[in-house]
Amino acid sequence: MKLSLPKSYTRKIARAIAEFELIEEGDNILVGFSGGKDSSLLLYALATLQKSMGINFKVSALTIDLGFEEDAEFKEMKDYCKKLEIPYYIERTKISEIITDEATKNPCAKCAYFRKGAISKFMKEGGFNKIAYGHHYDDAVETFLMSILYSGQVKTFEPKSYLDNSDIYVIRPLLYLREQETREAKKITEFEPIPSPCPHDGETKREEIKQLLRSFDDSKQIFYNVAAAMREGAPLQLWPQELADKEVLEKTNKLWKG
């Protein structure tokens, strides 16, 4: 399979790798391969860059089998990795039994927690030092808004982060690509994305934020305004830190005693 990325894709991915120092000499990188449009593009991009970059690094793919389908074979994903000449691994789990239990609250958060645990264990045993995820620009902006609206915190995920409890790095090389670009990438990768078997797919807070962003008349400019606000150094004007109830009461009493 001849690998080739359009210049527009290469430029954005190369910028992310260089700006955030995502890939270094001797890295042993594991890609979280779900079979979706983002992770399949990420695999293709890293397999392509592996042949053109001036440093040596290894790339492998891992699928966490959540257990929704008994004895799932993942044939299309195996064939895809074989074409890319990338080692492919499957880690079988029973996560589906936990997140589909009616008593389980926040199934998506629970799923993410257990998946991270399974990935960390696999990486430690296999000698991998970095896990690469296919998060794109829209994911980052949506996460930023979700954090503000649903948890009252101003934060999003980082391009590169270190997990000291696992001694691994998380990297996101597709961070400058818009979701539309990853959606159109199947023309490049020749891989048809595989629908998620999860019953909660598409019923998330993230989907609500996607629809919110699309609802604005000038959605493109608003998207980039939010993206600019995520950067360190952006103007930040916040209220003072909230006082404890006791302090507020003391101040209030002083005023009214007068």
HUKA-V854956 format. One line per field, one symbol per residue. ss: DSSP state (a for helix, b for strand, c for the rest). phi: phi as a letter, one per 40 degrees, with the letter a starting at -180 (. if undefined). psi: psi as a letter, one per 30 degrees, with the letter a starting at -180 (. if undefined). Layout:
BEGIN
ss->???
phi->???
psi->???
END
This chain:
BEGIN
ss->ccccccaaaaaaaaaaaaaccccccccbbbbbccccaaaaaaaaaaaaaaaacccccbbbbbbbbcccccccccaaaaaaaaaaccbbbbbbccaaaaacccccccaaaaaaaaaaaaaaaaaaaacccbbbccccaaaaaaaaaaaaaaaccccccccbbbbccccbbbbcccccccaaaaaacaaaacccccccccccccccaaaaaaaaaaacccaaaaaaaaaaacccccccccccccccaaaaaaaaaaaaac
phi->.cbabddccdcccccccccbfcbbdgcbcbbcbcgccccccdcccccccdcbccbcabbbbbbcccgcbcfdcfdcccccccccgbdbbbbcbbddcccccdcccfdccccccccccccdccccccgcbabbbccbdcdccccccccccbbgbcaaccdaabbccbfbbbbbcccccccdcccccccccfbcdcdccccccgbbcccccdccccccdbccccdcccccccccgcdbbbccccccdccccccccccccc
psi->jkkkkleeeeeeeeeeeeegheklkgkjkkkjjffleeeeeeeeeeeefffflglkllklkkkjjfgekkhkfheeeeeeeeefhkkklkjklheeeeffkffkkieeeeeeeeeeeeeeeeeeffgkfkkklgkaeeeeeeeeeeeeeffgkjlllleklkjfffhlkklifgfgkleeefeffffefhkjkkkkfkffkfhleeeeeeeeeffkeheeeeefeeeeffkkfkkjjlllkklleeeeeeeeeeeff.
END
